[in-house]
Amino acid sequence: MAEYTSAWRAGPRNLLSDIAGIRIGHAGEERLKSGTTVVVLDAPATASVAVLGGAPGTRETDLLAPENTVAVVDALVLSGGSAFGLDAASGVQAWLAEWGRGFAVGDVRVPIVPAAILFDLANGGAKDWGRYPPYREFGYTAARSATADFAIGTAGAGIGCTTATAKGGIGSASTVLSNGTTVAALVAVNAVGSATIGASRHFWAAPFELEGEFGGFGLPHPLPGDATAPRTKLDARVGANTTIGIVATDAVLDKAAAKRLAIAGQDGYAKAIWPSHTDYDGDLVFALATGGSGISPDSLQRLELAAAVSATMARAVARGVYAATPAANDQQTSWSDRDSHGLAQSGASKNGTRQ
């Protein structure tokens, strides 16, 4: 029986940018409690998508189906703001157009920028933006500032994220496989469910953790009696949540194989969030294949690739919650402000200040 995990290790940054040719930018406002995260590709990459949640919000995802014409994208957008946040892709298109990027149609180039949004409009932030929401400018700013080194936790699309038991955020992780290819994930964790087990601080993703990247707590022993009882946001409603993410590899894949990669990324959600894929989530995963390694995986390597993608996404989810930091007017306590029993510490308050 083939075994792989002992040979896996995190990439040098443990971020999506461990895939060469991928840069990430954030923009947003703490006062607004919302923001945008943009993935800029130095060269167009093969892409697909898998949508399994019941309340998605998207732009340009139909073209990612394997049977459709356009095979590559120039950038991807994850944004807060619900449907307002879809404007962020227009800002990214504007920046790409300034650099002559896009799908060529005669003398015209059209930047291809699929986007997904999450609901963070009722999270305590000031949404009094006037006639036009700020997301188009967020998109432009994030694209312009994209770099290989970027923040996780309370940044970009993760600024206003929450889960059932702790503040959410932007998470990322990477894995170098036994054949030298790399897979990586980026996710904005805004789930109906919980990334932690029962009332504890332990993460559902613990079996996949590498190098203590989200505290090294492992699984609780014994498992708490309420471990499998679903913990959800008490005011869950259609469109009010959504975990949106991206998985990427430097392997050579076509659109159909990229679609399978996106599905494997959704398995990472199921490993890290309980429950996931509910009627009230819009769970979505984009997949990117840059081909930078020059390796076209065979059937056995494809199995390893899918397993690593699922594990890497699970780790990214946990890292997003683990890295979130408290801020004024928070409606959910950060993981760092919870004690060993998962309860809010006496010095922490819901508005992110110390009592």
C-alpha positions in Angstrom: 0.0 0.0 0.0 1.4 3.4 -1.0 1.9 5.9 1.8 2.6 9.6 1.3 2.0 11.8 4.3 5.4 11.1 6.0 7.1 12.7 3.0 4.9 15.8 3.0 6.2 19.1 4.4 5.0 22.7 4.4 6.4 25.0 1.8 8.9 27.8 2.7 6.1 30.3 3.4 3.3 27.9 4.2 1.1 30.2 2.0 -0.6 30.0 -1.4 2.3 32.0 -2.8 4.6 28.9 -2.5 3.2 28.2 -5.9 5.5 30.2 -8.1 3.8 33.0 -10.2 1.0 33.6 -7.6 0.8 36.8 -5.6 -1.9 37.9 -3.1 -3.1 41.3 -2.1 -5.5 42.5 0.6 -7.6 45.6 1.0 -10.4 46.6 3.4 -11.4 48.6 6.4 -11.6 47.7 10.0 -14.4 50.2 10.5 -16.4 48.6 7.7 -15.4 45.1 9.0 -15.1 43.9 5.5 -12.5 43.6 2.7 -11.3 41.9 -0.4 -8.5 39.4 -1.2 -7.1 39.1 -4.7 -5.0 36.4 -6.2 -3.0 37.7 -9.2 -1.3 35.3 -11.6 1.9 36.4 -13.3 0.8 34.3 -16.3 -2.7 33.0 -17.0 -3.4 29.6 -15.3 -5.9 26.8 -15.9 -8.8 27.1 -13.6 -12.1 25.5 -12.5 -14.5 25.7 -9.6 -16.7 23.5 -7.4 -19.7 25.0 -5.6 -21.4 22.8 -2.9 -23.0 25.3 -0.5 -26.7 26.2 -0.8 -26.2 30.0 -0.9 -23.4 31.0 -3.3 -22.6 34.4 -4.7 -20.3 34.4 -7.8 -19.1 36.1 -10.9 -17.7 34.4 -14.1 -17.9 30.9 -12.7 -19.8 29.3 -15.6 -16.9 29.8 -17.9 -14.8 27.6 -15.7 -16.8 24.5 -16.6 -14.6 22.0 -18.4 -16.7 22.1 -21.6 -16.5 25.9 -21.9 -14.1 27.8 -24.1 -11.9 29.9 -21.9 -9.4 27.7 -20.2 -7.3 30.1 -18.2 -7.8 33.1 -15.8 -5.7 36.1 -15.0 -6.8 36.6 -11.3 -9.3 35.4 -8.7 -11.2 37.4 -6.1 -12.5 36.5 -2.7 -14.5 39.3 -1.1 -16.8 40.3 1.7 -19.8 42.5 1.1 -22.3 39.9 -0.2 -23.5 40.8 -3.7 -22.0 44.3 -3.3 -18.5 42.6 -3.1 -18.8 41.3 -6.6 -17.7 44.9 -7.7 -14.2 44.0 -6.5 -13.6 42.0 -9.7 -14.2 45.2 -11.8 -11.3 46.9 -9.9 -9.1 43.9 -10.6 -10.0 44.0 -14.2 -9.1 47.7 -14.4 -5.7 47.0 -13.0 -5.0 44.1 -15.3 -6.2 46.1 -18.3 -3.7 48.8 -17.5 -1.0 46.1 -17.9 -2.4 44.8 -21.1 -3.6 41.5 -19.6 -6.6 39.4 -20.7 -8.2 37.0 -23.1 -7.5 38.2 -26.7 -10.6 38.8 -28.9 -9.2 40.5 -32.0 -7.6 43.7 -30.9 -9.3 43.7 -27.6 -8.2 42.0 -24.4 -10.6 41.0 -21.7 -9.1 40.2 -18.2 -10.7 37.0 -16.9 -11.4 37.5 -13.2 -13.8 35.0 -11.5 -15.0 36.1 -8.1 -16.9 34.7 -5.0 -18.3 36.6 -2.1 -19.3 36.0 1.5 -21.9 37.7 3.7 -20.5 40.0 6.3 -23.0 42.9 6.2 -24.4 42.3 9.7 -21.2 41.8 11.7 -21.0 45.1 13.6 -19.2 47.1 11.0 -20.3 50.4 9.6 -21.8 49.9 6.1 -22.7 53.5 5.5 -20.7 53.8 2.3 -23.2 56.0 0.4 -24.2 55.6 -3.2 -21.5 53.1 -4.2 -19.8 50.4 -2.1 -16.0 50.5 -1.8 -15.3 47.0 -3.2 -14.2 48.1 -6.7 -11.5 50.2 -5.2 -10.6 47.4 -2.8 -10.2 45.1 -5.7 -7.9 47.6 -7.6 -5.8 48.3 -4.4 -5.5 44.6 -3.6 -4.4 43.7 -7.1 -1.9 46.6 -7.3 -0.3 45.7 -3.9 -0.2 41.9 -4.4 2.9 40.2 -3.2 4.3 36.8 -2.2 4.2 37.7 1.5 0.8 38.4 2.9 -1.1 38.4 6.2 -3.5 35.7 7.3 -6.2 36.0 10.0 -8.0 39.4 10.2 -7.0 40.8 6.8 -8.7 41.3 3.4 -11.8 39.2 2.9 -11.2 37.7 6.3 -11.7 41.0 8.2 -15.4 40.4 8.9 -15.5 36.6 9.0 -17.1 34.6 11.8 -17.8 31.0 12.6 -20.2 29.4 15.1 -17.7 29.4 18.0 -14.9 31.9 17.1 -14.0 34.8 14.8 -13.1 33.6 11.3 -10.4 34.9 9.0 -8.2 34.4 6.0 -6.1 31.2 6.2 -3.5 29.7 3.9 -1.2 26.7 3.8 1.0 24.8 1.4 2.3 21.2 1.0 5.3 19.9 -1.0 4.6 16.4 -2.3 6.8 13.4 -2.6 7.3 14.0 -6.4 8.3 17.6 -5.8 5.1 19.3 -6.9 3.5 21.8 -4.5 -0.2 22.3 -3.6 -1.5 25.2 -1.6 -4.8 26.7 -0.3 -6.2 30.1 0.5 -9.6 30.4 2.3 -11.9 33.0 3.9 -13.6 31.2 6.8 -17.1 32.6 7.4 -18.9 29.3 8.1 -22.3 28.5 9.7 -20.5 25.7 11.5 -17.4 25.5 13.8 -13.7 24.8 13.1 -13.2 23.7 16.7 -14.4 20.5 18.4 -17.3 20.9 20.8 -16.6 23.7 23.3 -12.8 23.1 23.2 -10.0 25.0 21.5 -9.0 21.9 19.5 -9.4 22.0 15.7 -11.2 19.5 13.6 -8.2 19.8 11.2 -5.7 18.6 13.9 -4.8 15.3 12.2 -3.4 17.2 9.2 -1.4 19.8 11.1 2.2 20.3 10.1 4.9 21.8 12.4 2.5 23.2 15.0 1.1 25.7 12.6 -2.2 26.2 14.5 -1.0 25.6 18.1 -0.1 21.9 18.0 -3.0 21.0 20.3 -3.9 17.8 18.5 -7.2 16.1 19.1 -8.8 16.2 22.6 -8.6 12.9 24.6 -11.1 11.7 25.3 -13.3 13.4 22.7 -15.9 15.6 24.5 -19.3 14.2 24.7 -20.7 17.0 22.6 -18.1 16.7 19.9 -20.5 15.6 17.2 -23.3 17.9 18.2 -23.5 20.5 15.4 -22.6 24.0 16.6 -23.9 26.7 14.3 -24.6 30.4 14.3 -27.8 31.0 16.1 -29.1 33.4 13.5 -28.1 31.4 10.5 -30.1 32.5 7.4 -29.8 32.2 3.7 -26.8 34.2 2.3 -25.5 35.1 5.8 -22.3 33.0 5.7 -20.1 31.2 3.2 -16.6 29.7 3.2 -14.8 30.6 -0.1 -11.4 29.4 -1.0 -8.8 28.6 -3.7 -6.6 25.6 -4.1 -3.6 25.7 -6.4 -0.8 23.5 -7.7 2.2 23.8 -10.0 1.4 20.5 -11.6 0.2 20.4 -15.3 -3.6 19.8 -15.3 -6.4 20.5 -17.8 -9.7 22.0 -16.8 -11.3 18.7 -16.0 -8.5 17.7 -13.7 -8.6 21.2 -12.1 -12.3 20.6 -11.4 -11.4 17.4 -9.6 -8.9 19.4 -7.6 -11.6 21.9 -6.6 -13.8 19.0 -5.4 -10.9 17.7 -3.3 -10.6 21.2 -1.8 -14.3 21.0 -0.7 -13.4 17.8 1.1 -11.0 19.9 3.1 -13.9 22.0 4.3 -15.7 18.9 5.5 -12.6 17.8 7.4 -12.1 21.2 9.1 -15.7 22.6 9.6 -18.6 20.8 11.3 -21.1 21.0 9.8 -20.2 22.2 6.3 -22.0 22.6 3.0 -25.3 23.6 4.7 -28.3 25.3 3.1 -27.0 28.5 4.6 -23.4 28.4 3.4 -22.3 29.2 -0.1 -19.2 27.0 0.1 -17.1 27.4 -3.0 -13.5 26.4 -4.0 -11.7 27.6 -7.1 -8.8 25.5 -8.4 -5.7 26.8 -10.2 -3.0 24.8 -12.1 0.0 26.9 -13.2 2.0 24.0 -14.7 5.2 25.6 -13.4 6.7 22.3 -12.2 6.4 20.8 -15.7 5.1 17.6 -14.0 2.0 15.9 -15.5 0.9 13.6 -12.7 0.1 10.0 -13.5 -3.0 8.3 -12.0 -1.3 7.4 -8.7 0.2 10.9 -8.4 -3.3 12.3 -9.0 -4.5 10.4 -5.9 -1.7 11.9 -3.8 -2.5 15.3 -5.3 -6.1 15.1 -4.3 -5.4 13.9 -0.8 -2.8 16.6 -0.2 -5.2 19.3 -1.5 -7.9 18.2 1.0 -5.4 18.1 3.9 -3.9 21.5 2.9 -7.3 23.2 2.7 -8.2 21.8 6.1 -5.0 23.2 7.5 -5.7 26.6 5.9 -9.2 26.7 7.5 -7.7 26.1 11.0 -4.9 28.7 10.4 -7.5 31.3 9.4 -9.4 30.9 12.7 -6.2 30.5 14.7 -4.6 33.8 13.4 -7.7 36.0 13.7 -7.2 38.9 16.1 -9.8 40.9 18.1 -11.0 44.3 17.0 -13.5 46.9 18.2 -17.2 46.0 17.9 -16.5 42.3 17.2 -19.6 40.1 17.6 -17.6 37.0 18.1 -14.6 36.2 20.3 -11.3 35.4 18.7 -9.8 31.9 19.2 -6.8 33.5 21.0 -9.2 34.9 23.6 -10.6 31.5 24.6 -9.3 29.4 27.4 -8.4 25.7 27.4 -12.1 24.8 27.7 -13.0 27.0 24.7 -14.7 29.6 26.9 -14.1 33.4 26.5 -11.4 34.5 29.0 -12.5 36.9 31.6 -10.3 39.6 30.1 -11.9 39.4 26.7 -15.1 41.1 25.6 -17.2 40.9 22.5 -16.1 44.3 21.3 -12.5 43.2 21.1 -11.3 45.3 24.1 -10.1 44.1 27.5 -12.4 44.3 30.5 
